Amino acid sequence: MRHQPTEAERQLWLLLRDRRFANYKFRRQVPIGSYIADFVCYAAKLIVEADGSQHVESTRDAERDAELSRRGFRLLRLWNNDILSRPDQVLDAVWNALQEPV
């Protein structure tokens, strides 16, 4: 996935990379347990996921989210369509999530 990201993942990475959020560092395609998180900021214990329609009401996602939460992470799921068409709103959502207490 790192070498062939979706268009939404590629765009989201352009928004998150290079410490663009007050020096919060994001890493992409990070293994956590048996899962791979799209983007992780360890300092804020925040995982940002780029999701398409296949994730609507996914029981696998619910199990995955529960495991990642159990490990102390908060999750922010962003729809691919929003990433591609509303980048300013996506930036606001990420910034707000980073400001929440860990």
C-alpha positions in Angstrom: 0.0 0.0 0.0 2.9 2.4 0.7 4.2 2.0 -2.8 0.7 2.1 -4.5 -1.5 4.3 -2.3 -5.0 5.2 -3.4 -5.5 8.8 -4.7 -7.1 9.8 -1.4 -4.2 8.3 0.6 -1.7 10.1 -1.6 -3.6 13.4 -1.1 -4.0 12.9 2.6 -0.3 12.2 3.0 0.5 15.5 1.2 -1.6 17.2 3.9 -0.1 15.4 6.9 3.6 15.0 6.0 6.6 17.2 7.0 5.2 18.2 10.4 2.6 20.5 9.0 0.6 20.5 12.1 2.6 22.4 14.7 5.4 19.8 14.6 3.1 16.8 15.0 4.8 14.0 13.1 2.8 11.5 11.1 4.0 8.2 9.8 2.2 6.2 7.1 1.3 2.6 6.8 2.3 1.7 10.3 1.9 -1.8 11.7 0.2 -1.9 15.0 -0.4 -5.4 16.3 -1.9 -7.4 13.4 -3.2 -4.2 11.7 -1.7 -1.5 9.5 -2.8 2.0 10.2 -2.9 4.4 7.3 -1.4 7.4 9.2 -0.2 7.6 12.8 0.8 10.5 15.1 2.4 8.8 18.1 2.7 12.1 20.1 -1.1 12.5 20.0 -1.9 8.8 19.9 -4.0 9.5 16.8 -4.6 7.3 13.8 -6.0 8.8 10.7 -7.7 6.5 8.2 -8.7 7.2 4.6 -11.9 5.2 4.0 -13.9 4.4 0.9 -17.4 3.0 0.7 -16.3 -0.5 1.5 -15.9 0.6 5.1 -19.6 1.5 5.6 -20.9 -0.6 8.5 -17.9 -2.9 8.4 -17.8 -5.4 11.3 -14.1 -5.9 10.7 -13.5 -2.2 11.1 -15.3 -2.2 14.4 -13.1 -5.0 15.7 -10.0 -3.3 14.4 -11.0 0.0 16.0 -11.7 -1.7 19.3 -8.2 -3.3 19.3 -6.5 0.0 18.3 -8.4 1.8 21.0 -7.5 -0.8 23.5 -3.8 0.0 22.6 -4.5 3.6 23.5 -5.1 5.2 20.1 -7.8 7.5 19.0 -9.1 7.1 15.4 -10.2 9.6 12.9 -11.9 8.2 9.9 -12.1 10.4 6.8 -14.0 9.6 3.7 -12.0 9.5 0.5 -14.5 11.8 -1.2 -14.0 14.4 1.5 -10.2 14.1 1.3 -10.3 14.7 -2.5 -13.0 17.4 -2.6 -12.8 19.2 0.8 -9.2 19.4 1.9 -9.7 22.4 4.1 -12.4 20.6 6.1 -10.1 17.6 6.4 -7.3 19.8 7.7 -9.7 21.3 10.3 -10.8 17.8 11.4 -7.2 16.6 11.8 -6.2 19.7 13.7 -9.2 19.4 16.0 -8.4 15.7 16.7 -4.8 16.6 17.5 -6.0 19.2 20.1 -8.1 16.6 22.0 -6.4 15.4 25.2 -4.6 12.0 24.9 
